[in-house]
């Protein structure tokens, strides 16, 4: 359930950001665009930090035998916090930190997704979600460089697929742990 709450924080915060600064939908600067403006930063921070807060709640309820998932989520939290507080417009060094954190986060999410799909024995919905995630991840990488494109949209599709996969997988793993 906490995974769902984290997703709600993320997307409500980003939706309000997009209403305040609709130019972010076409600037090709991704989700991070909203972390660079005084008007949208509080909502951007709420979106990202809300997701990390609920991730800490997930960790508290995660079965002890889920070491790989636990480790991945423990790495996830500081990466998201780092993204929230390193606006890419604050200089070259901060941009490198931000971009590195974002790349590490997307890679970690993809690796965790692969692990979860394997743990779920390649159930059809998990495979479908990881295909969506991979496709959106490739498109996000393509849209990193051009000035025009769909970076924000592909990042959001990636995050939606990851969020659904994580939330549904954790529920299944929790249910399996409760049965034993």
Phi, psi and omega per residue, in radians:
X1 nan -0.623 3.139
X2 -1.117 -0.553 3.081
X3 -1.071 -0.694 3.101
X4 -1.140 -0.748 3.114
X5 -1.080 -0.691 3.091
X6 -1.095 -0.709 3.110
X7 -1.142 -0.715 3.123
X8 -1.079 -0.792 3.089
X9 -0.998 -0.851 -3.090
X10 -1.016 -0.889 -3.004
X11 -1.400 -0.520 3.031
X12 -1.162 -0.808 3.110
X13 -1.022 -0.785 -3.139
X14 -1.206 -0.625 3.118
X15 -1.125 -0.749 3.115
X16 -1.168 -0.687 3.052
X17 -0.993 -0.797 -3.128
X18 -1.130 -0.556 3.082
X19 -1.232 -0.649 3.137
X20 -1.305 -0.637 -3.120
X21 -2.305 1.293 -3.104
X22 -1.099 -0.312 3.096
X23 -1.044 -0.431 3.119
X24 -1.087 -0.353 3.124
X25 -1.275 -0.335 -3.087
X26 -2.159 -0.020 -3.077
X27 -1.393 -0.230 -3.125
X28 1.104 0.625 3.067
X29 -1.898 0.090 3.062
X30 1.269 -2.952 3.138
X31 -1.027 -0.620 -3.062
X32 -1.104 -0.320 3.091
X33 -0.884 -0.703 -3.057
X34 -1.300 -0.199 3.077
X35 -1.508 0.057 -3.064
X36 -1.887 0.064 -3.101
X37 -2.161 2.446 3.124
X38 -1.005 -0.674 -3.089
X39 -1.214 -0.590 -3.033
X40 -1.821 -0.275 -3.083
X41 -0.973 -0.806 -3.136
X42 -1.010 -0.699 3.126
X43 -1.261 -0.659 3.066
X44 -1.062 -0.822 3.122
X45 -1.101 -0.741 3.085
X46 -1.004 -0.788 -3.120
X47 -1.044 -0.877 -3.089
X48 -1.284 -0.788 -3.098
X49 -1.255 -0.541 3.033
X50 -1.085 -0.754 3.097
X51 -1.087 -0.697 3.132
X52 -1.229 -0.643 3.100
X53 -1.025 -0.844 -3.112
X54 -1.226 -0.413 3.019
X55 -1.173 -0.662 3.077
X56 -1.124 -0.578 3.088
X57 -1.205 -0.651 3.079
X58 -1.073 -0.776 -3.132
X59 -1.028 -0.663 -3.122
X60 -1.136 -0.479 -3.102
X61 -1.834 -0.027 -3.096
X62 -1.209 2.344 3.089
X63 -0.986 2.493 -3.049
X64 -1.085 -0.449 -3.116
X65 -1.366 -0.046 -3.131
X66 -1.604 1.073 -3.059
X67 -1.129 -0.714 -3.101
X68 -1.172 -0.793 3.119
X69 -1.103 -0.771 3.137
X70 -1.031 -0.841 -3.134
X71 -1.084 -0.771 3.136
X72 -1.057 -0.767 -3.128
X73 -1.231 -0.544 3.075
X74 -1.193 -0.524 3.061
X75 -1.379 -0.648 -3.137
X76 -0.975 -0.800 -3.029
X77 -1.008 -0.958 -3.139
X78 -1.157 -0.504 3.092
X79 -1.122 -0.750 3.133
X80 -1.178 -0.724 3.111
X81 -1.076 -0.742 3.105
X82 -1.067 -0.730 3.085
X83 -1.058 -0.705 -3.089
X84 -1.114 -0.593 -3.004
X85 -1.933 0.322 3.057
X86 -2.234 1.378 3.128
X87 -1.129 2.241 -3.048
X88 -1.088 -0.268 3.138
X89 -1.527 0.002 -3.043
X90 -1.513 0.201 3.117
X91 2.190 2.894 -3.043
X92 -1.070 -0.805 -3.086
X93 -1.107 -0.779 3.134
X94 -1.136 -0.672 3.092
X95 -1.078 -0.731 3.106
X96 -1.085 -0.757 3.121
X97 -1.100 -0.789 -3.130
X98 -1.092 -0.860 -3.120
X99 -1.129 -0.723 3.102
X100 -1.108 -0.739 3.113
X101 -1.120 -0.748 3.122
X102 -1.111 -0.749 3.119
X103 -1.129 -0.750 3.108
X104 -1.110 -0.704 -3.140
X105 -1.115 -0.857 3.137
X106 -1.068 -0.716 3.126
X107 -1.120 -0.774 3.113
X108 -1.073 -0.774 3.128
X109 -1.078 -0.722 3.135
X110 -1.157 -0.762 3.111
X111 -1.105 -0.744 3.098
X112 -1.103 -0.699 3.116
X113 -1.077 -0.771 3.106
X114 -1.035 -0.779 3.117
X115 -1.062 -0.784 -3.110
X116 -1.158 -0.690 3.096
X117 -1.069 -0.740 3.104
X118 -1.112 -0.774 3.135
X119 -1.075 -0.575 -3.139
X120 -1.512 0.140 3.089
X121 1.020 0.734 3.002
X122 1.023 0.663 3.071
X123 -1.035 2.525 -2.936
X124 -0.972 -0.759 -3.078
X125 -1.203 -0.571 3.108
X126 -1.216 -0.711 3.096
X127 -1.113 -0.765 3.113
X128 -1.048 -0.778 -3.137
X129 -1.125 -0.672 3.140
X130 -1.268 -0.536 3.042
X131 -1.128 -0.768 3.084
X132 -1.072 -0.794 3.136
X133 -1.035 -0.832 -3.139
X134 -1.099 -0.769 3.127
X135 -1.074 -0.820 3.123
X136 -1.140 -0.629 3.101
X137 -1.129 -0.745 3.096
X138 -1.115 -0.786 3.121
X139 -1.121 -0.662 3.076
X140 -1.062 -0.747 3.121
X141 -1.101 -0.692 3.113
X142 -1.123 -0.697 -3.071
X143 -1.462 0.022 3.114
X144 -1.115 -0.723 -3.014
X145 -1.475 -0.778 -3.040
X146 -1.163 2.697 3.084
X147 -1.348 -0.392 3.098
X148 -2.123 2.405 3.129
X149 2.913 -2.768 -3.019
X150 -2.186 0.766 -3.109
X151 -1.070 -0.848 3.140
X152 -1.006 -0.840 -3.081
X153 -1.126 -0.735 -3.130
X154 -1.241 -0.603 3.063
X155 -1.114 -0.730 -3.140
X156 -1.164 -0.722 3.090
X157 -1.065 -0.766 3.088
X158 -1.002 -0.851 -3.083
X159 -1.157 -0.648 3.098
X160 -1.106 -0.832 3.139
X161 -1.078 -0.764 3.113
X162 -1.095 -0.814 -3.099
X163 -1.066 -0.754 3.114
X164 -1.144 -0.793 -3.140
X165 -1.064 -0.802 -3.138
X166 -1.107 -0.850 -3.092
X167 -1.078 -0.827 -3.127
X168 -1.202 -0.656 3.129
X169 -1.149 -0.789 -3.126
X170 -1.099 -0.645 3.098
X171 -1.104 -0.761 3.125
X172 -1.138 -0.735 3.126
X173 -1.146 -0.688 3.091
X174 -1.111 -0.763 3.133
X175 -1.093 -0.729 3.125
X176 -1.114 -0.693 3.124
X177 -1.164 -0.602 -3.138
X178 -1.233 -0.519 -3.135
X179 -1.246 -0.609 -3.059
X180 -1.277 nan nan
